[in-house]
Amino acid sequence: MRLSSSHDLRLSPSLHVFEQEGGWHWGITVPRSAGSGFKVIAYSEKTFFDEAEAHREGHRALERFADVPAASLERQ
């Protein structure tokens, strides 16, 4: 899992599962605090063969955000 160097976790992260270049991936985003759109705060480096597998792994990653205080994630 990759984390961006700076991100805003005041709003709940959301999981996205998508197909790209013949495989499945997941990404976790938060709404941008200023302006519009979303910021990617984590994503899969692994390509999954199955959408369900990418979804399961993405949910596992999303659960890690619930266990870690936002302040400590901002330092990563």
PyMOL Python script that loads the backbone (N, CA, C, O; Angstrom):
from pymol import cmd

cmd.read_pdbstr("""\
ATOM      1  N   MET A   1       0.850  -1.167   0.000  1.00  0.00           N
ATOM      2  CA  MET A   1       0.000   0.000   0.000  1.00  0.00           C
ATOM      3  C   MET A   1       0.893   1.226   0.000  1.00  0.00           C
ATOM      4  O   MET A   1       1.897   1.269   0.711  1.00  0.00           O
ATOM      5  N   ARG A   2       0.538   2.204  -0.781  1.00  0.00           N
ATOM      6  CA  ARG A   2       1.247   3.478  -0.817  1.00  0.00           C
ATOM      7  C   ARG A   2       0.400   4.546  -0.141  1.00  0.00           C
ATOM      8  O   ARG A   2      -0.815   4.585  -0.335  1.00  0.00           O
ATOM      9  N   LEU A   3       1.019   5.406   0.645  1.00  0.00           N
ATOM     10  CA  LEU A   3       0.367   6.565   1.236  1.00  0.00           C
ATOM     11  C   LEU A   3       0.969   7.812   0.648  1.00  0.00           C
ATOM     12  O   LEU A   3       2.177   7.866   0.417  1.00  0.00           O
ATOM     13  N   SER A   4       0.149   8.823   0.399  1.00  0.00           N
ATOM     14  CA  SER A   4       0.705  10.082  -0.060  1.00  0.00           C
ATOM     15  C   SER A   4       1.448  10.743   1.094  1.00  0.00           C
ATOM     16  O   SER A   4       1.197  10.421   2.256  1.00  0.00           O
ATOM     17  N   SER A   5       2.354  11.657   0.788  1.00  0.00           N
ATOM     18  CA  SER A   5       3.167  12.270   1.831  1.00  0.00           C
ATOM     19  C   SER A   5       2.379  13.247   2.692  1.00  0.00           C
ATOM     20  O   SER A   5       2.728  13.454   3.854  1.00  0.00           O
ATOM     21  N   SER A   6       1.340  13.846   2.160  1.00  0.00           N
ATOM     22  CA  SER A   6       0.498  14.722   2.961  1.00  0.00           C
ATOM     23  C   SER A   6      -0.942  14.534   2.515  1.00  0.00           C
ATOM     24  O   SER A   6      -1.229  14.419   1.324  1.00  0.00           O
ATOM     25  N   HIS A   7      -1.843  14.507   3.492  1.00  0.00           N
ATOM     26  CA  HIS A   7      -3.247  14.353   3.152  1.00  0.00           C
ATOM     27  C   HIS A   7      -4.143  14.839   4.277  1.00  0.00           C
ATOM     28  O   HIS A   7      -3.702  14.999   5.415  1.00  0.00           O
ATOM     29  N   ASP A   8      -5.386  15.068   3.950  1.00  0.00           N
ATOM     30  CA  ASP A   8      -6.371  15.617   4.868  1.00  0.00           C
ATOM     31  C   ASP A   8      -7.352  14.513   5.220  1.00  0.00           C
ATOM     32  O   ASP A   8      -8.108  14.051   4.366  1.00  0.00           O
ATOM     33  N   LEU A   9      -7.339  14.088   6.481  1.00  0.00           N
ATOM     34  CA  LEU A   9      -8.221  12.994   6.896  1.00  0.00           C
ATOM     35  C   LEU A   9      -9.375  13.485   7.767  1.00  0.00           C
ATOM     36  O   LEU A   9      -9.920  12.714   8.557  1.00  0.00           O
ATOM     37  N   ARG A  10      -9.752  14.742   7.637  1.00  0.00           N
ATOM     38  CA  ARG A  10     -10.874  15.239   8.427  1.00  0.00           C
ATOM     39  C   ARG A  10     -12.174  14.596   7.988  1.00  0.00           C
ATOM     40  O   ARG A  10     -13.108  14.492   8.784  1.00  0.00           O
ATOM     41  N   LEU A  11     -12.255  14.169   6.762  1.00  0.00           N
ATOM     42  CA  LEU A  11     -13.448  13.510   6.250  1.00  0.00           C
ATOM     43  C   LEU A  11     -13.129  12.041   6.015  1.00  0.00           C
ATOM     44  O   LEU A  11     -11.973  11.683   5.790  1.00  0.00           O
ATOM     45  N   SER A  12     -14.120  11.214   6.065  1.00  0.00           N
ATOM     46  CA  SER A  12     -13.921   9.775   5.966  1.00  0.00           C
ATOM     47  C   SER A  12     -13.314   9.357   4.631  1.00  0.00           C
ATOM     48  O   SER A  12     -13.746   9.811   3.572  1.00  0.00           O
ATOM     49  N   PRO A  13     -12.307   8.486   4.695  1.00  0.00           N
ATOM     50  CA  PRO A  13     -11.735   7.935   3.463  1.00  0.00           C
ATOM     51  C   PRO A  13     -12.745   7.030   2.754  1.00  0.00           C
ATOM     52  O   PRO A  13     -13.585   6.406   3.402  1.00  0.00           O
ATOM     53  N   SER A  14     -12.662   6.963   1.436  1.00  0.00           N
ATOM     54  CA  SER A  14     -13.546   6.120   0.624  1.00  0.00           C
ATOM     55  C   SER A  14     -12.716   5.159  -0.217  1.00  0.00           C
ATOM     56  O   SER A  14     -11.648   5.516  -0.714  1.00  0.00           O
ATOM     57  N   LEU A  15     -13.214   3.949  -0.368  1.00  0.00           N
ATOM     58  CA  LEU A  15     -12.551   2.927  -1.179  1.00  0.00           C
ATOM     59  C   LEU A  15     -13.108   2.953  -2.596  1.00  0.00           C
ATOM     60  O   LEU A  15     -14.317   3.071  -2.800  1.00  0.00           O
ATOM     61  N   HIS A  16     -12.215   2.841  -3.566  1.00  0.00           N
ATOM     62  CA  HIS A  16     -12.588   2.746  -4.979  1.00  0.00           C
ATOM     63  C   HIS A  16     -11.878   1.534  -5.572  1.00  0.00           C
ATOM     64  O   HIS A  16     -10.672   1.366  -5.387  1.00  0.00           O
ATOM     65  N   VAL A  17     -12.608   0.705  -6.273  1.00  0.00           N
ATOM     66  CA  VAL A  17     -12.035  -0.462  -6.965  1.00  0.00           C
ATOM     67  C   VAL A  17     -12.281  -0.245  -8.452  1.00  0.00           C
ATOM     68  O   VAL A  17     -13.391   0.089  -8.867  1.00  0.00           O
ATOM     69  N   PHE A  18     -11.224  -0.441  -9.255  1.00  0.00           N
ATOM     70  CA  PHE A  18     -11.353  -0.143 -10.677  1.00  0.00           C
ATOM     71  C   PHE A  18     -10.463  -1.071 -11.492  1.00  0.00           C
ATOM     72  O   PHE A  18      -9.487  -1.632 -10.994  1.00  0.00           O
ATOM     73  N   GLU A  19     -10.837  -1.213 -12.771  1.00  0.00           N
ATOM     74  CA  GLU A  19     -10.064  -2.034 -13.705  1.00  0.00           C
ATOM     75  C   GLU A  19      -9.175  -1.114 -14.535  1.00  0.00           C
ATOM     76  O   GLU A  19      -9.615  -0.077 -15.031  1.00  0.00           O
ATOM     77  N   GLN A  20      -7.920  -1.517 -14.672  1.00  0.00           N
ATOM     78  CA  GLN A  20      -6.981  -0.720 -15.455  1.00  0.00           C
ATOM     79  C   GLN A  20      -5.921  -1.639 -16.041  1.00  0.00           C
ATOM     80  O   GLN A  20      -5.352  -2.467 -15.330  1.00  0.00           O
ATOM     81  N   GLU A  21      -5.659  -1.497 -17.313  1.00  0.00           N
ATOM     82  CA  GLU A  21      -4.616  -2.252 -18.006  1.00  0.00           C
ATOM     83  C   GLU A  21      -4.706  -3.758 -17.757  1.00  0.00           C
ATOM     84  O   GLU A  21      -3.700  -4.419 -17.503  1.00  0.00           O
ATOM     85  N   GLY A  22      -5.914  -4.281 -17.833  1.00  0.00           N
ATOM     86  CA  GLY A  22      -6.123  -5.720 -17.736  1.00  0.00           C
ATOM     87  C   GLY A  22      -6.136  -6.307 -16.345  1.00  0.00           C
ATOM     88  O   GLY A  22      -6.129  -7.529 -16.202  1.00  0.00           O
ATOM     89  N   GLY A  23      -6.155  -5.476 -15.305  1.00  0.00           N
ATOM     90  CA  GLY A  23      -6.200  -5.984 -13.936  1.00  0.00           C
ATOM     91  C   GLY A  23      -7.007  -5.052 -13.050  1.00  0.00           C
ATOM     92  O   GLY A  23      -7.420  -3.971 -13.468  1.00  0.00           O
ATOM     93  N   TRP A  24      -7.224  -5.495 -11.812  1.00  0.00           N
ATOM     94  CA  TRP A  24      -8.027  -4.741 -10.860  1.00  0.00           C
ATOM     95  C   TRP A  24      -7.131  -4.110  -9.809  1.00  0.00           C
ATOM     96  O   TRP A  24      -6.129  -4.691  -9.394  1.00  0.00           O
ATOM     97  N   HIS A  25      -7.511  -2.902  -9.383  1.00  0.00           N
ATOM     98  CA  HIS A  25      -6.759  -2.137  -8.403  1.00  0.00           C
ATOM     99  C   HIS A  25      -7.727  -1.506  -7.420  1.00  0.00           C
ATOM    100  O   HIS A  25      -8.927  -1.428  -7.682  1.00  0.00           O
ATOM    101  N   TRP A  26      -7.203  -1.053  -6.284  1.00  0.00           N
ATOM    102  CA  TRP A  26      -8.005  -0.274  -5.343  1.00  0.00           C
ATOM    103  C   TRP A  26      -7.268   1.012  -5.014  1.00  0.00           C
ATOM    104  O   TRP A  26      -6.044   1.095  -5.112  1.00  0.00           O
ATOM    105  N   GLY A  27      -8.048   2.017  -4.619  1.00  0.00           N
ATOM    106  CA  GLY A  27      -7.508   3.284  -4.164  1.00  0.00           C
ATOM    107  C   GLY A  27      -8.377   3.818  -3.050  1.00  0.00           C
ATOM    108  O   GLY A  27      -9.573   3.532  -2.995  1.00  0.00           O
ATOM    109  N   ILE A  28      -7.784   4.588  -2.166  1.00  0.00           N
ATOM    110  CA  ILE A  28      -8.528   5.210  -1.072  1.00  0.00           C
ATOM    111  C   ILE A  28      -8.371   6.715  -1.236  1.00  0.00           C
ATOM    112  O   ILE A  28      -7.263   7.223  -1.408  1.00  0.00           O
ATOM    113  N   THR A  29      -9.500   7.420  -1.181  1.00  0.00           N
ATOM    114  CA  THR A  29      -9.501   8.870  -1.370  1.00  0.00           C
ATOM    115  C   THR A  29     -10.194   9.574  -0.214  1.00  0.00           C
ATOM    116  O   THR A  29     -10.954   8.971   0.544  1.00  0.00           O
ATOM    117  N   VAL A  30      -9.912  10.861  -0.100  1.00  0.00           N
ATOM    118  CA  VAL A  30     -10.653  11.761   0.792  1.00  0.00           C
ATOM    119  C   VAL A  30     -11.006  12.997  -0.032  1.00  0.00           C
ATOM    120  O   VAL A  30     -10.275  13.361  -0.953  1.00  0.00           O
ATOM    121  N   PRO A  31     -12.130  13.643   0.299  1.00  0.00           N
ATOM    122  CA  PRO A  31     -12.459  14.893  -0.395  1.00  0.00           C
ATOM    123  C   PRO A  31     -11.392  15.948  -0.094  1.00  0.00           C
ATOM    124  O   PRO A  31     -10.871  16.009   1.019  1.00  0.00           O
ATOM    125  N   ARG A  32     -11.074  16.765  -1.077  1.00  0.00           N
ATOM    126  CA  ARG A  32     -10.110  17.851  -0.872  1.00  0.00           C
ATOM    127  C   ARG A  32     -10.731  18.909   0.043  1.00  0.00           C
ATOM    128  O   ARG A  32     -11.915  19.227  -0.071  1.00  0.00           O
ATOM    129  N   SER A  33      -9.921  19.442   0.943  1.00  0.00           N
ATOM    130  CA  SER A  33     -10.431  20.445   1.889  1.00  0.00           C
ATOM    131  C   SER A  33     -10.663  21.786   1.192  1.00  0.00           C
ATOM    132  O   SER A  33     -11.590  22.514   1.546  1.00  0.00           O
ATOM    133  N   ALA A  34      -9.838  22.113   0.214  1.00  0.00           N
ATOM    134  CA  ALA A  34      -9.999  23.359  -0.532  1.00  0.00           C
ATOM    135  C   ALA A  34     -10.251  23.011  -1.991  1.00  0.00           C
ATOM    136  O   ALA A  34      -9.582  22.148  -2.559  1.00  0.00           O
ATOM    137  N   GLY A  35     -11.194  23.670  -2.573  1.00  0.00           N
ATOM    138  CA  GLY A  35     -11.500  23.381  -3.975  1.00  0.00           C
ATOM    139  C   GLY A  35     -12.445  22.211  -4.101  1.00  0.00           C
ATOM    140  O   GLY A  35     -13.285  21.974  -3.233  1.00  0.00           O
ATOM    141  N   SER A  36     -12.298  21.479  -5.197  1.00  0.00           N
ATOM    142  CA  SER A  36     -13.193  20.359  -5.430  1.00  0.00           C
ATOM    143  C   SER A  36     -12.389  19.120  -5.770  1.00  0.00           C
ATOM    144  O   SER A  36     -11.181  19.191  -5.996  1.00  0.00           O
ATOM    145  N   GLY A  37     -13.057  18.005  -5.803  1.00  0.00           N
ATOM    146  CA  GLY A  37     -12.409  16.755  -6.161  1.00  0.00           C
ATOM    147  C   GLY A  37     -11.948  15.970  -4.957  1.00  0.00           C
ATOM    148  O   GLY A  37     -12.328  16.255  -3.821  1.00  0.00           O
ATOM    149  N   PHE A  38     -11.115  14.969  -5.227  1.00  0.00           N
ATOM    150  CA  PHE A  38     -10.656  14.054  -4.203  1.00  0.00           C
ATOM    151  C   PHE A  38      -9.143  13.912  -4.276  1.00  0.00           C
ATOM    152  O   PHE A  38      -8.527  14.149  -5.315  1.00  0.00           O
ATOM    153  N   LYS A  39      -8.569  13.523  -3.162  1.00  0.00           N
ATOM    154  CA  LYS A  39      -7.136  13.285  -3.094  1.00  0.00           C
ATOM    155  C   LYS A  39      -6.907  11.810  -2.787  1.00  0.00           C
ATOM    156  O   LYS A  39      -7.511  11.270  -1.861  1.00  0.00           O
ATOM    157  N   VAL A  40      -6.047  11.159  -3.551  1.00  0.00           N
ATOM    158  CA  VAL A  40      -5.691   9.763  -3.309  1.00  0.00           C
ATOM    159  C   VAL A  40      -4.710   9.729  -2.151  1.00  0.00           C
ATOM    160  O   VAL A  40      -3.667  10.383  -2.192  1.00  0.00           O
ATOM    161  N   ILE A  41      -5.047   8.958  -1.108  1.00  0.00           N
ATOM    162  CA  ILE A  41      -4.155   8.857   0.044  1.00  0.00           C
ATOM    163  C   ILE A  41      -3.501   7.484   0.143  1.00  0.00           C
ATOM    164  O   ILE A  41      -2.525   7.321   0.875  1.00  0.00           O
ATOM    165  N   ALA A  42      -4.017   6.501  -0.576  1.00  0.00           N
ATOM    166  CA  ALA A  42      -3.407   5.163  -0.602  1.00  0.00           C
ATOM    167  C   ALA A  42      -3.893   4.442  -1.852  1.00  0.00           C
ATOM    168  O   ALA A  42      -4.985   4.712  -2.353  1.00  0.00           O
ATOM    169  N   TYR A  43      -3.070   3.524  -2.350  1.00  0.00           N
ATOM    170  CA  TYR A  43      -3.470   2.742  -3.521  1.00  0.00           C
ATOM    171  C   TYR A  43      -2.707   1.437  -3.553  1.00  0.00           C
ATOM    172  O   TYR A  43      -1.666   1.295  -2.911  1.00  0.00           O
ATOM    173  N   SER A  44      -3.231   0.489  -4.306  1.00  0.00           N
ATOM    174  CA  SER A  44      -2.581  -0.819  -4.432  1.00  0.00           C
ATOM    175  C   SER A  44      -1.474  -0.740  -5.476  1.00  0.00           C
ATOM    176  O   SER A  44      -1.648  -0.162  -6.548  1.00  0.00           O
ATOM    177  N   GLU A  45      -0.355  -1.323  -5.144  1.00  0.00           N
ATOM    178  CA  GLU A  45       0.715  -1.468  -6.128  1.00  0.00           C
ATOM    179  C   GLU A  45       0.558  -2.790  -6.866  1.00  0.00           C
ATOM    180  O   GLU A  45       1.044  -2.951  -7.986  1.00  0.00           O
ATOM    181  N   LYS A  46      -0.121  -3.728  -6.230  1.00  0.00           N
ATOM    182  CA  LYS A  46      -0.350  -5.047  -6.814  1.00  0.00           C
ATOM    183  C   LYS A  46      -1.541  -4.979  -7.773  1.00  0.00           C
ATOM    184  O   LYS A  46      -2.514  -4.270  -7.517  1.00  0.00           O
ATOM    185  N   THR A  47      -1.454  -5.717  -8.873  1.00  0.00           N
ATOM    186  CA  THR A  47      -2.580  -5.870  -9.793  1.00  0.00           C
ATOM    187  C   THR A  47      -3.288  -7.160  -9.442  1.00  0.00           C
ATOM    188  O   THR A  47      -2.656  -8.214  -9.360  1.00  0.00           O
ATOM    189  N   PHE A  48      -4.597  -7.091  -9.234  1.00  0.00           N
ATOM    190  CA  PHE A  48      -5.400  -8.256  -8.879  1.00  0.00           C
ATOM    191  C   PHE A  48      -6.089  -8.787 -10.125  1.00  0.00           C
ATOM    192  O   PHE A  48      -6.521  -8.016 -10.982  1.00  0.00           O
ATOM    193  N   PHE A  49      -6.188 -10.106 -10.222  1.00  0.00           N
ATOM    194  CA  PHE A  49      -6.857 -10.734 -11.362  1.00  0.00           C
ATOM    195  C   PHE A  49      -8.367 -10.672 -11.238  1.00  0.00           C
ATOM    196  O   PHE A  49      -9.077 -10.757 -12.240  1.00  0.00           O
ATOM    197  N   ASP A  50      -8.861 -10.524 -10.023  1.00  0.00           N
ATOM    198  CA  ASP A  50     -10.282 -10.612  -9.744  1.00  0.00           C
ATOM    199  C   ASP A  50     -10.756  -9.351  -9.013  1.00  0.00           C
ATOM    200  O   ASP A  50     -10.093  -8.883  -8.088  1.00  0.00           O
ATOM    201  N   GLU A  51     -11.883  -8.812  -9.422  1.00  0.00           N
ATOM    202  CA  GLU A  51     -12.435  -7.616  -8.788  1.00  0.00           C
ATOM    203  C   GLU A  51     -12.721  -7.848  -7.310  1.00  0.00           C
ATOM    204  O   GLU A  51     -12.449  -6.978  -6.483  1.00  0.00           O
ATOM    205  N   ALA A  52     -13.265  -9.008  -6.972  1.00  0.00           N
ATOM    206  CA  ALA A  52     -13.598  -9.313  -5.577  1.00  0.00           C
ATOM    207  C   ALA A  52     -12.348  -9.329  -4.698  1.00  0.00           C
ATOM    208  O   ALA A  52     -12.389  -8.868  -3.557  1.00  0.00           O
ATOM    209  N   GLU A  53     -11.242  -9.852  -5.217  1.00  0.00           N
ATOM    210  CA  GLU A  53      -9.996  -9.891  -4.450  1.00  0.00           C
ATOM    211  C   GLU A  53      -9.482  -8.463  -4.201  1.00  0.00           C
ATOM    212  O   GLU A  53      -9.041  -8.144  -3.097  1.00  0.00           O
ATOM    213  N   ALA A  54      -9.539  -7.622  -5.218  1.00  0.00           N
ATOM    214  CA  ALA A  54      -9.122  -6.225  -5.053  1.00  0.00           C
ATOM    215  C   ALA A  54      -9.994  -5.524  -4.023  1.00  0.00           C
ATOM    216  O   ALA A  54      -9.505  -4.728  -3.221  1.00  0.00           O
ATOM    217  N   HIS A  55     -11.279  -5.823  -4.050  1.00  0.00           N
ATOM    218  CA  HIS A  55     -12.222  -5.227  -3.102  1.00  0.00           C
ATOM    219  C   HIS A  55     -11.892  -5.664  -1.671  1.00  0.00           C
ATOM    220  O   HIS A  55     -11.878  -4.836  -0.760  1.00  0.00           O
ATOM    221  N   ARG A  56     -11.630  -6.949  -1.472  1.00  0.00           N
ATOM    222  CA  ARG A  56     -11.274  -7.465  -0.131  1.00  0.00           C
ATOM    223  C   ARG A  56     -10.004  -6.797   0.387  1.00  0.00           C
ATOM    224  O   ARG A  56      -9.958  -6.344   1.531  1.00  0.00           O
ATOM    225  N   GLU A  57      -8.982  -6.739  -0.449  1.00  0.00           N
ATOM    226  CA  GLU A  57      -7.711  -6.136  -0.027  1.00  0.00           C
ATOM    227  C   GLU A  57      -7.873  -4.634   0.233  1.00  0.00           C
ATOM    228  O   GLU A  57      -7.270  -4.093   1.160  1.00  0.00           O
ATOM    229  N   GLY A  58      -8.676  -3.975  -0.577  1.00  0.00           N
ATOM    230  CA  GLY A  58      -8.939  -2.555  -0.368  1.00  0.00           C
ATOM    231  C   GLY A  58      -9.644  -2.293   0.946  1.00  0.00           C
ATOM    232  O   GLY A  58      -9.337  -1.326   1.643  1.00  0.00           O
ATOM    233  N   HIS A  59     -10.605  -3.167   1.290  1.00  0.00           N
ATOM    234  CA  HIS A  59     -11.300  -3.029   2.579  1.00  0.00           C
ATOM    235  C   HIS A  59     -10.340  -3.239   3.740  1.00  0.00           C
ATOM    236  O   HIS A  59     -10.441  -2.551   4.755  1.00  0.00           O
ATOM    237  N   ARG A  60      -9.414  -4.176   3.606  1.00  0.00           N
ATOM    238  CA  ARG A  60      -8.408  -4.378   4.659  1.00  0.00           C
ATOM    239  C   ARG A  60      -7.572  -3.120   4.847  1.00  0.00           C
ATOM    240  O   ARG A  60      -7.295  -2.716   5.977  1.00  0.00           O
ATOM    241  N   ALA A  61      -7.175  -2.511   3.758  1.00  0.00           N
ATOM    242  CA  ALA A  61      -6.390  -1.273   3.836  1.00  0.00           C
ATOM    243  C   ALA A  61      -7.217  -0.152   4.456  1.00  0.00           C
ATOM    244  O   ALA A  61      -6.711   0.609   5.281  1.00  0.00           O
ATOM    245  N   LEU A  62      -8.475  -0.045   4.068  1.00  0.00           N
ATOM    246  CA  LEU A  62      -9.357   0.993   4.609  1.00  0.00           C
ATOM    247  C   LEU A  62      -9.527   0.831   6.112  1.00  0.00           C
ATOM    248  O   LEU A  62      -9.585   1.824   6.838  1.00  0.00           O
ATOM    249  N   GLU A  63      -9.607  -0.402   6.585  1.00  0.00           N
ATOM    250  CA  GLU A  63      -9.753  -0.662   8.023  1.00  0.00           C
ATOM    251  C   GLU A  63      -8.540  -0.159   8.793  1.00  0.00           C
ATOM    252  O   GLU A  63      -8.674   0.241   9.949  1.00  0.00           O
ATOM    253  N   ARG A  64      -7.367  -0.168   8.184  1.00  0.00           N
ATOM    254  CA  ARG A  64      -6.158   0.336   8.857  1.00  0.00           C
ATOM    255  C   ARG A  64      -6.277   1.822   9.175  1.00  0.00           C
ATOM    256  O   ARG A  64      -5.712   2.287  10.165  1.00  0.00           O
ATOM    257  N   PHE A  65      -6.997   2.568   8.355  1.00  0.00           N
ATOM    258  CA  PHE A  65      -7.179   3.983   8.618  1.00  0.00           C
ATOM    259  C   PHE A  65      -8.041   4.216   9.850  1.00  0.00           C
ATOM    260  O   PHE A  65      -7.877   5.226  10.534  1.00  0.00           O
ATOM    261  N   ALA A  66      -8.952   3.304  10.143  1.00  0.00           N
ATOM    262  CA  ALA A  66      -9.807   3.432  11.319  1.00  0.00           C
ATOM    263  C   ALA A  66      -9.020   3.196  12.602  1.00  0.00           C
ATOM    264  O   ALA A  66      -9.387   3.722  13.652  1.00  0.00           O
ATOM    265  N   ASP A  67      -7.949   2.416  12.537  1.00  0.00           N
ATOM    266  CA  ASP A  67      -7.162   2.062  13.714  1.00  0.00           C
ATOM    267  C   ASP A  67      -6.049   3.055  14.030  1.00  0.00           C
ATOM    268  O   ASP A  67      -5.467   2.997  15.113  1.00  0.00           O
ATOM    269  N   VAL A  68      -5.744   3.961  13.111  1.00  0.00           N
ATOM    270  CA  VAL A  68      -4.609   4.865  13.267  1.00  0.00           C
ATOM    271  C   VAL A  68      -5.119   6.300  13.379  1.00  0.00           C
ATOM    272  O   VAL A  68      -5.910   6.737  12.543  1.00  0.00           O
ATOM    273  N   PRO A  69      -4.678   7.040  14.397  1.00  0.00           N
ATOM    274  CA  PRO A  69      -5.098   8.448  14.505  1.00  0.00           C
ATOM    275  C   PRO A  69      -4.646   9.252  13.286  1.00  0.00           C
ATOM    276  O   PRO A  69      -3.562   9.021  12.751  1.00  0.00           O
ATOM    277  N   ALA A  70      -5.469  10.179  12.859  1.00  0.00           N
ATOM    278  CA  ALA A  70      -5.185  10.988  11.673  1.00  0.00           C
ATOM    279  C   ALA A  70      -3.849  11.714  11.801  1.00  0.00           C
ATOM    280  O   ALA A  70      -3.116  11.831  10.818  1.00  0.00           O
ATOM    281  N   ALA A  71      -3.523  12.199  12.991  1.00  0.00           N
ATOM    282  CA  ALA A  71      -2.274  12.949  13.169  1.00  0.00           C
ATOM    283  C   ALA A  71      -1.055  12.098  12.853  1.00  0.00           C
ATOM    284  O   ALA A  71      -0.092  12.607  12.281  1.00  0.00           O
ATOM    285  N   SER A  72      -1.066  10.842  13.201  1.00  0.00           N
ATOM    286  CA  SER A  72       0.098   9.999  12.916  1.00  0.00           C
ATOM    287  C   SER A  72       0.178   9.639  11.443  1.00  0.00           C
ATOM    288  O   SER A  72       1.279   9.442  10.928  1.00  0.00           O
ATOM    289  N   LEU A  73      -0.939   9.546  10.749  1.00  0.00           N
ATOM    290  CA  LEU A  73      -0.918   9.273   9.321  1.00  0.00           C
ATOM    291  C   LEU A  73      -0.356  10.460   8.541  1.00  0.00           C
ATOM    292  O   LEU A  73       0.278  10.271   7.503  1.00  0.00           O
ATOM    293  N   GLU A  74      -0.578  11.656   9.019  1.00  0.00           N
ATOM    294  CA  GLU A  74      -0.106  12.847   8.326  1.00  0.00           C
ATOM    295  C   GLU A  74       1.405  12.908   8.282  1.00  0.00           C
ATOM    296  O   GLU A  74       1.959  13.567   7.401  1.00  0.00           O
ATOM    297  N   ARG A  75       2.092  12.249   9.197  1.00  0.00           N
ATOM    298  CA  ARG A  75       3.552  12.269   9.229  1.00  0.00           C
ATOM    299  C   ARG A  75       4.157  11.255   8.278  1.00  0.00           C
ATOM    300  O   ARG A  75       5.365  11.294   8.047  1.00  0.00           O
ATOM    301  N   GLN A  76       3.377  10.356   7.722  1.00  0.00           N
ATOM    302  CA  GLN A  76       3.919   9.329   6.832  1.00  0.00           C
ATOM    303  C   GLN A  76       4.207   9.873   5.458  1.00  0.00           C
ATOM    304  O   GLN A  76       4.668   9.136   4.586  1.00  0.00           O
TER     305      GLN A  76
END
""", "prot")
cmd.dss("prot")
cmd.show_as("cartoon", "prot")
cmd.util.cbc("prot")
cmd.orient("prot")
